[in-house]
Amino acid sequence: MTTMTTATTTTVLEASGVTMRFGGLTAVRAVDLTVNTGEIVGLIGPNGAGKTTFFNCLTGLYVPTEGKVAYKGTVLPAKPHLVTTAGIARTFQNIRLFANMTVLENVLVGRHTRTKEGLWSALLRGPGFKKAEAASHARAMELLDFVGLAHKADHLSRNLPYGEQRKLEIARALASEPGLLLLDEPTAGMNPQETRAAEELVFAIRDQGIAVLVIEHDMRFIFNLCDRVAVLVQGEKLVEGTSDVVQADERVIAAYLGTPFEGAPGAAEVAEVEAAEAHQEGTTPDTAAPDTAPRAATPADTPDTAPAADPPPDTAPPHHEDGATPRATGPEGKAP
Ligand SMILES: Nc1ncnc2c1ncn2[C@@H]1O[C@H](COP(=O)(O)OP(=O)(O)OP(=O)(O)O)[C@@H](O)[C@H]1O
């Protein structure tokens, strides 16, 4: 593959005022975010902060309640296939490969938005179709080579180890020739060696001229990789800046450790609930408050904050304004 370098910086993605409500729950609230050519931007935040919901708004899986999403200056319709055709590709938090297809076939599926041959041409297998098929095959093999899976082209995707399945998802996303790649927790379940390789792969993708927006709980990965990092807390963008700026911001540390701070998103609701609980128990809010600083680590010291086994008190899914129980499913269950 030839390396493309972009001489001028342009805005690839511009999300403005994106808000997503599910009934009474505001999962994403008035979020603005831009990604420019040549950039790797990180999106972090505690569990339930609204990161995946925001991705779903960007890719047309959800129609945002308010706000708009533009790709290279054109406002995108909220239809996943049109978003892919426009130039945005994504991977999912829970791997979504075609398990009984080969590795190569999975990548070929990803190319369908870039092949122009119609149904009749495919059925009759005319010369136009054969030429397009050969070109797609060559490109798919090139992408498999790029992610290091060319030698497994004929394997069934379900037989790949986990780390390779994640690479295959990336190859399939790249097959649509995107200008922006959205990665949702690309290193989830990877060992440190695989994570390091994933980091190199993302840099290589950026060097191909593809901008990257990545959600990840592994802070070391994010802060090594990203030119800019945005932090979502309870659906709102709390901070945005370089890795150094974000790591040093005490509001970010507080959000991860569950320590309340002045003006924290959702702080008013939390205070209301605490006051009500305290009233019920006949205690004051202070005495009823949980231990808010269970660990002394900063986000940078907690390379993998994903496991939900020991979440800090405030990192649980946000307060549901309608009192509804939060969903406990992965993205498959997230269709509105
Ligand atoms: N389809 C839906 N219907 C109702 N509520 C939803 C839906 N999708 C997401 N939510 C809620 O929106 C909030 C944000 O969820 P989201 O999955 O976007 O967070 P996240 O930051 O990606 O979390 P994690 O890091 O755990 O993946 C949660 O309270 C979640 O329960």
The ligand as an SDF file (V2000), in Angstrom:
LIG
                    3D

 31 33  0  0  0  0  0  0  0  0999 V2000
  -30.5900    1.8230   23.3360 N   0  0  0  0  0  0  0  0  0  0  0  0
  -30.5380    2.2930   24.5740 C   0  0  0  0  0  0  0  0  0  0  0  0
  -31.6590    2.4270   25.3150 N   0  0  0  0  0  0  0  0  0  0  0  0
  -31.6250    2.9170   26.5550 C   0  0  0  0  0  0  0  0  0  0  0  0
  -30.5060    3.3140   27.1830 N   0  0  0  0  0  0  0  0  0  0  0  0
  -29.3570    3.1990   26.5090 C   0  0  0  0  0  0  0  0  0  0  0  0
  -29.3010    2.6850   25.1670 C   0  0  0  0  0  0  0  0  0  0  0  0
  -28.0080    2.7080   24.7630 N   0  0  0  0  0  0  0  0  0  0  0  0
  -27.2960    3.1980   25.7870 C   0  0  0  0  0  0  0  0  0  0  0  0
  -28.0910    3.4880   26.8270 N   0  0  0  0  0  0  0  0  0  0  0  0
  -27.6820    4.0710   28.1110 C   0  0  0  0  0  0  0  0  0  0  0  0
  -26.9300    5.2120   27.8230 O   0  0  0  0  0  0  0  0  0  0  0  0
  -25.8760    5.3450   28.7690 C   0  0  0  0  0  0  0  0  0  0  0  0
  -24.5410    5.4160   28.0590 C   0  0  0  0  0  0  0  0  0  0  0  0
  -24.2400    4.1270   27.5660 O   0  0  0  0  0  0  0  0  0  0  0  0
  -22.9880    3.8460   26.6100 P   0  0  0  0  0  0  0  0  0  0  0  0
  -22.9860    2.3940   26.2830 O   0  0  0  0  0  0  0  0  0  0  0  0
  -23.0100    4.8070   25.4720 O   0  0  0  0  0  0  0  0  0  0  0  0
  -21.7700    4.2100   27.5620 O   0  0  0  0  0  0  0  0  0  0  0  0
  -20.2190    3.9230   27.3490 P   0  0  0  0  0  0  0  0  0  0  0  0
  -19.5110    5.1480   27.7820 O   0  0  0  0  0  0  0  0  0  0  0  0
  -19.9730    3.4440   25.9690 O   0  0  0  0  0  0  0  0  0  0  0  0
  -19.9930    2.7580   28.4110 O   0  0  0  0  0  0  0  0  0  0  0  0
  -18.9270    1.5450   28.3950 P   0  0  0  0  0  0  0  0  0  0  0  0
  -17.5880    2.1560   28.5830 O   0  0  0  0  0  0  0  0  0  0  0  0
  -19.3460    0.7460   29.5940 O   0  0  0  0  0  0  0  0  0  0  0  0
  -19.1010    0.8260   27.1060 O   0  0  0  0  0  0  0  0  0  0  0  0
  -25.9870    4.1480   29.7190 C   0  0  0  0  0  0  0  0  0  0  0  0
  -26.7210    4.5460   30.8400 O   0  0  0  0  0  0  0  0  0  0  0  0
  -26.7600    3.1580   28.9160 C   0  0  0  0  0  0  0  0  0  0  0  0
  -27.4840    2.2940   29.7580 O   0  0  0  0  0  0  0  0  0  0  0  0
  1  2  1  0
  2  3  1  0
  2  7  2  0
  3  4  2  0
  4  5  1  0
  5  6  2  0
  6  7  1  0
  6 10  1  0
  7  8  1  0
  8  9  2  0
  9 10  1  0
 10 11  1  0
 11 12  1  0
 11 30  1  0
 12 13  1  0
 13 14  1  0
 13 28  1  0
 14 15  1  0
 15 16  1  0
 16 17  2  0
 16 18  1  0
 16 19  1  0
 19 20  1  0
 20 21  2  0
 20 22  1  0
 20 23  1  0
 23 24  1  0
 24 25  2  0
 24 26  1  0
 24 27  1  0
 28 29  1  0
 28 30  1  0
 30 31  1  0
M  END
$$$$
